[in-house]
């Protein structure tokens, strides 16, 4: 009788397991279907936007692609010299500023926080502050750049402007910052904008390095710097490179900070060729500037649909640049992962 009771309980348990298992499978498949539906809707929206943008700019891209890339900003949409070369140059130099200012500082800060700093209340506050700064709207960084680099007080000038002007006067007679909007101010503002993102992504990549690599290097007598240089950074390189290049893509696509810093939204007088001399080359950093997002915003704000084809073509060019940078990030990540393996 006891055996029959145990058998009935076992059979009942198996039936309950089958019922609950089917319920879990149904919930899992339903959740998977919901995720696929959301993915499909997102891709559909992106495809519709891409088709709309390409169709708007196709009349320009199909008839004068080279002239559009090499042309300058003009006041008339039908001008044959209309183009985005000045925006491309401005975006290129902004990317250079971000690369040489934000990347070394951000990666060094991440290495210090993860490898050298003690885990205490101070480092916790710093980590929380960095993560909060990564979520601050870009317009706030534009106001910060406007206050610090364009219309700063005498105190901020001594902290930020005067040291840079002293360094600049080693190469030029005049100051780089003269209370006006410059390419240097725009580049430094966007470097500050992406700095928290670089720190977070680099710190996460360093945190993912297995402790066995560190312990093995310490076991053969390596110093802490040797461990970081030969083990930690090479292993974390894919994540660091991916994060930095993605942050660079964001910097190139930002418009609000540049508008607040004072980028030109209308016509910008063409500069002399770089071949004219080193003076002409360096003067562009201390002069008025524009960038691809600013060019697009300026054309879209024009009344009617006069500049709509040019704006659509500029959006397509900017998308190609961003996709190319993301592709480089993916390629570098795959290369370093294979090398790491």
C-alpha positions as CSV (number, residue, x, y, z in Angstrom):
1,X,0.0,0.0,0.0
2,X,2.9,2.3,0.8
3,X,4.5,1.4,-2.5
4,X,1.3,2.2,-4.4
5,X,0.9,5.5,-2.6
6,X,4.5,6.4,-3.5
7,X,3.9,5.4,-7.1
8,X,0.8,7.6,-7.3
9,X,2.7,10.6,-5.8
10,X,5.5,10.1,-8.3
11,X,3.1,10.0,-11.2
12,X,1.3,13.1,-9.9
13,X,4.7,14.9,-9.6
14,X,5.6,13.9,-13.1
15,X,2.3,15.2,-14.4
16,X,2.7,18.5,-12.5
17,X,6.3,18.8,-13.9
18,X,5.0,18.3,-17.4
19,X,2.3,20.9,-17.0
20,X,4.6,23.5,-15.4
21,X,7.2,22.7,-18.0
22,X,4.8,23.4,-20.8
23,X,3.8,26.6,-19.2
24,X,7.4,27.7,-18.9
25,X,7.9,26.8,-22.6
26,X,4.8,28.8,-23.6
27,X,6.0,31.8,-21.6
28,X,9.5,31.6,-23.1
29,X,8.2,31.3,-26.6
30,X,5.8,34.2,-26.1
31,X,8.6,36.4,-24.7
32,X,10.8,35.4,-27.6
33,X,8.0,36.3,-30.1
34,X,7.6,39.7,-28.3
35,X,11.3,40.4,-28.6
36,X,11.3,39.5,-32.3
37,X,8.3,41.7,-32.9
38,X,10.0,44.7,-31.2
39,X,13.1,44.0,-33.3
40,X,11.1,43.9,-36.5
41,X,9.3,47.1,-35.7
42,X,12.6,48.9,-34.9
43,X,14.1,47.7,-38.2
44,X,11.0,48.7,-40.1
45,X,11.2,52.2,-38.7
46,X,14.9,52.4,-39.6
47,X,14.3,51.2,-43.1
48,X,11.5,53.7,-43.6
49,X,13.7,56.5,-42.4
50,X,16.6,55.4,-44.6
51,X,14.4,55.2,-47.7
52,X,13.0,58.7,-47.0
53,X,16.4,60.2,-46.5
54,X,18.0,58.6,-49.5
55,X,15.0,59.6,-51.7
56,X,15.3,63.2,-50.5
57,X,19.0,63.4,-51.3
58,X,19.1,61.2,-54.4
59,X,18.7,64.1,-56.8
60,X,22.0,65.5,-55.4
61,X,23.9,62.3,-54.9
62,X,23.1,60.9,-58.4
63,X,23.9,64.1,-60.3
64,X,26.9,65.7,-58.6
65,X,28.3,63.5,-55.8
66,X,31.9,64.7,-56.1
67,X,31.0,68.4,-56.5
68,X,28.7,68.0,-53.4
69,X,31.6,66.6,-51.3
70,X,34.1,69.3,-52.4
71,X,31.7,72.3,-52.5
72,X,31.3,74.9,-49.9
73,X,28.3,76.4,-48.0
74,X,26.2,78.7,-50.2
75,X,23.1,80.9,-49.8
76,X,21.3,79.4,-52.8
77,X,20.2,75.8,-53.0
78,X,20.7,75.6,-56.7
79,X,24.3,76.9,-56.7
80,X,26.6,74.5,-58.4
81,X,29.3,75.2,-55.8
82,X,27.0,74.1,-52.9
83,X,28.7,71.3,-50.9
84,X,29.7,70.0,-47.5
85,X,33.5,70.2,-47.6
86,X,33.7,72.7,-44.8
87,X,31.4,70.5,-42.6
88,X,33.6,67.4,-43.4
89,X,36.7,69.3,-42.4
90,X,35.2,70.5,-39.2
91,X,34.0,67.1,-38.2
92,X,37.4,65.6,-39.0
93,X,39.2,68.0,-36.7
94,X,36.6,67.5,-34.0
95,X,37.3,63.8,-34.3
96,X,41.0,64.5,-34.0
97,X,40.5,66.6,-30.8
98,X,38.3,63.8,-29.3
99,X,40.9,61.2,-30.1
100,X,43.9,63.0,-28.7
101,X,42.1,64.6,-25.6
102,X,39.4,62.2,-24.5
103,X,40.9,58.8,-25.3
104,X,44.2,59.0,-23.5
105,X,42.7,60.7,-20.4
106,X,39.7,58.3,-20.3
107,X,41.7,55.1,-20.7
108,X,44.3,56.3,-18.1
109,X,41.5,57.2,-15.7
110,X,40.0,53.7,-16.2
111,X,43.3,52.0,-15.6
112,X,43.9,54.0,-12.4
113,X,40.4,53.3,-11.0
114,X,40.5,49.6,-11.7
115,X,44.2,48.7,-11.1
116,X,45.6,51.3,-8.6
117,X,42.8,53.0,-6.7
118,X,41.7,51.4,-3.5
119,X,38.0,50.4,-3.3
120,X,36.7,52.9,-0.7
121,X,34.0,55.6,-0.4
122,X,36.0,58.1,-2.6
123,X,36.3,55.7,-5.5
124,X,32.6,54.7,-5.2
125,X,31.6,58.4,-5.4
126,X,33.9,58.9,-8.4
127,X,32.5,55.9,-10.2
128,X,28.9,57.0,-9.5
129,X,29.7,60.5,-10.7
130,X,31.2,59.3,-13.9
131,X,28.2,57.0,-14.6
132,X,25.8,59.9,-14.0
133,X,27.8,62.2,-16.2
134,X,27.5,59.7,-19.1
135,X,23.7,60.2,-18.9
136,X,23.7,64.0,-18.9
137,X,22.1,65.5,-22.0
138,X,24.5,66.8,-24.6
139,X,23.0,70.3,-24.4
140,X,24.3,70.6,-20.8
141,X,27.9,69.9,-22.1
142,X,27.3,72.6,-24.7
143,X,26.4,75.1,-21.9
144,X,29.5,73.9,-20.0
145,X,31.7,74.6,-23.1
146,X,30.1,78.0,-23.6
147,X,30.8,79.0,-20.0
148,X,34.3,77.5,-19.8
149,X,35.8,78.1,-23.3
150,X,33.8,80.8,-25.0
151,X,32.4,83.2,-22.4
152,X,34.3,82.1,-19.2
153,X,35.0,84.2,-16.2
154,X,38.4,85.3,-15.1
155,X,38.7,82.3,-12.9
156,X,37.8,79.8,-15.6
157,X,40.1,81.6,-18.0
158,X,43.0,81.1,-15.7
159,X,42.1,77.4,-15.4
160,X,41.3,76.5,-19.0
161,X,42.0,79.3,-21.4
162,X,45.3,80.9,-20.4
163,X,47.3,77.6,-20.2
164,X,46.1,76.6,-23.7
165,X,46.8,80.1,-25.1
166,X,50.3,80.0,-23.6
167,X,51.0,76.7,-25.4
168,X,49.4,78.1,-28.6
169,X,51.6,81.2,-28.6
170,X,54.6,78.9,-28.9
171,X,53.5,78.4,-32.5
172,X,51.5,81.5,-33.2
173,X,51.7,85.2,-32.1
174,X,48.0,85.6,-31.3
175,X,46.0,83.7,-28.7
176,X,43.8,80.7,-29.7
177,X,40.9,81.7,-27.4
178,X,39.9,85.4,-27.7
179,X,36.4,85.2,-26.2
180,X,34.8,83.8,-29.4
181,X,33.7,80.5,-30.8
182,X,36.5,78.5,-32.3
183,X,37.2,75.0,-33.6
184,X,39.3,74.3,-30.5
185,X,36.4,75.2,-28.2
186,X,34.1,72.9,-30.2
187,X,36.6,70.0,-30.2
188,X,37.3,70.3,-26.5
189,X,33.6,70.5,-25.6
190,X,32.9,67.2,-27.4
191,X,36.0,65.6,-25.9
192,X,34.5,66.4,-22.4
193,X,31.1,65.1,-23.6
194,X,32.5,61.6,-24.5
195,X,35.0,61.4,-21.7
196,X,32.7,59.6,-19.2
197,X,31.7,57.1,-21.9
198,X,35.3,56.3,-22.6
199,X,36.0,55.8,-18.9
200,X,33.1,53.5,-18.4
201,X,33.7,51.3,-21.4
202,X,37.4,51.1,-20.7
203,X,36.8,50.3,-17.0
204,X,34.3,47.5,-17.9
205,X,36.8,46.0,-20.4
206,X,39.6,46.0,-17.8
207,X,37.3,44.6,-15.2
208,X,36.5,41.6,-17.5
209,X,40.2,40.6,-17.6
210,X,40.5,37.2,-15.8
211,X,42.4,37.4,-12.5
212,X,44.3,34.3,-13.4
213,X,46.3,36.4,-16.0
214,X,47.3,38.8,-13.3
215,X,48.2,36.1,-10.8
216,X,50.2,34.2,-13.4
217,X,52.2,37.3,-14.3
218,X,52.8,38.2,-10.7
219,X,54.0,34.6,-10.1
220,X,56.9,35.0,-12.5
221,X,58.0,38.2,-10.9
222,X,56.4,40.9,-13.1
223,X,55.7,44.3,-11.6
224,X,52.3,45.9,-11.6
225,X,53.0,48.1,-14.6
226,X,54.4,45.0,-16.5
227,X,51.1,43.2,-15.7
228,X,49.0,46.1,-16.9
229,X,51.1,46.6,-20.1
230,X,51.6,43.0,-21.1
231,X,48.4,41.2,-19.8
232,X,45.6,43.6,-18.9
233,X,45.6,46.1,-21.7
234,X,46.2,43.6,-24.5
235,X,43.3,41.4,-23.2
236,X,41.0,44.4,-22.7
237,X,41.9,46.0,-26.1
238,X,38.9,44.8,-28.0
239,X,36.4,46.3,-25.5
240,X,38.4,49.5,-25.1
241,X,38.7,50.1,-28.9
242,X,35.0,49.3,-29.4
243,X,33.9,51.7,-26.7
244,X,36.2,54.5,-27.8
245,X,35.3,54.3,-31.5
246,X,31.5,54.2,-30.7
247,X,32.0,57.3,-28.5
248,X,33.8,59.0,-31.4
249,X,30.8,58.2,-33.6
250,X,28.5,59.9,-31.1
251,X,30.8,63.0,-31.0
252,X,30.7,63.4,-34.7
253,X,26.9,63.2,-34.8
254,X,26.2,65.7,-32.0
255,X,24.8,69.1,-32.9
256,X,23.4,70.7,-29.8
257,X,26.8,71.3,-28.0
258,X,28.3,72.8,-31.2
259,X,25.3,75.1,-31.6
260,X,25.7,76.4,-28.1
261,X,29.5,76.8,-28.5
262,X,28.8,78.9,-31.6
263,X,29.3,76.8,-34.7
264,X,28.3,78.6,-37.9
265,X,24.8,77.5,-39.1
266,X,24.8,79.6,-42.2
267,X,27.3,80.5,-44.8
268,X,30.9,80.2,-43.8
269,X,33.6,81.9,-45.9
270,X,35.9,79.4,-47.5
271,X,39.4,79.2,-46.1
272,X,42.6,79.2,-48.1
273,X,44.2,75.9,-49.0
274,X,46.4,74.1,-46.6
275,X,49.1,74.3,-49.3
276,X,49.1,78.1,-48.7
277,X,51.4,77.7,-45.7
278,X,51.5,76.6,-42.1
279,X,49.9,79.9,-41.0
280,X,46.7,79.3,-43.0
281,X,46.6,75.7,-41.7
282,X,46.8,76.7,-38.0
283,X,44.5,79.7,-38.2
284,X,41.5,77.4,-38.8
285,X,41.7,76.2,-35.2
286,X,41.2,79.6,-33.8
287,X,38.6,80.8,-36.2
288,X,34.9,80.2,-36.8
289,X,33.9,76.7,-37.8
290,X,31.1,74.4,-38.7
291,X,30.5,70.6,-38.8
292,X,28.3,68.1,-40.5
293,X,25.5,68.1,-38.0
294,X,25.5,71.9,-38.0
295,X,25.3,72.0,-41.8
296,X,22.3,69.6,-41.7
297,X,20.5,71.6,-39.1
298,X,21.1,74.8,-40.9
299,X,19.7,73.5,-44.2
300,X,16.7,71.8,-42.5
301,X,15.8,75.1,-40.8
302,X,15.5,76.9,-44.1
303,X,11.9,77.9,-45.1
304,X,10.1,75.6,-47.4
305,X,11.9,72.7,-49.1
306,X,14.6,74.6,-50.9
307,X,17.6,72.9,-49.2
308,X,15.8,69.5,-48.5
309,X,17.7,67.6,-51.2
310,X,21.0,68.9,-50.0
311,X,20.1,68.1,-46.4
312,X,19.1,64.6,-47.3
313,X,22.4,64.0,-49.2
314,X,24.3,65.4,-46.2
315,X,22.5,63.0,-43.8
316,X,23.4,60.1,-46.1
317,X,27.1,61.1,-46.1
318,X,27.1,61.5,-42.3
319,X,25.4,58.0,-41.9
320,X,28.0,56.5,-44.2
321,X,30.8,58.0,-42.0
322,X,29.2,56.7,-38.8
323,X,28.6,53.3,-40.2
324,X,32.2,53.2,-41.5
325,X,33.6,54.0,-38.0
326,X,31.4,51.4,-36.4
327,X,32.6,48.9,-39.0
328,X,36.2,49.8,-38.1
329,X,35.3,49.2,-34.4
330,X,33.9,45.7,-35.2
331,X,36.9,44.8,-37.4
332,X,39.4,45.9,-34.7
333,X,37.5,44.0,-32.0
334,X,37.5,40.8,-34.1
335,X,41.2,41.2,-34.9
336,X,42.2,41.7,-31.3
337,X,40.0,38.9,-30.1
338,X,41.6,36.5,-32.6
339,X,45.0,37.7,-31.5
340,X,44.0,37.3,-27.9
341,X,42.8,33.8,-28.5
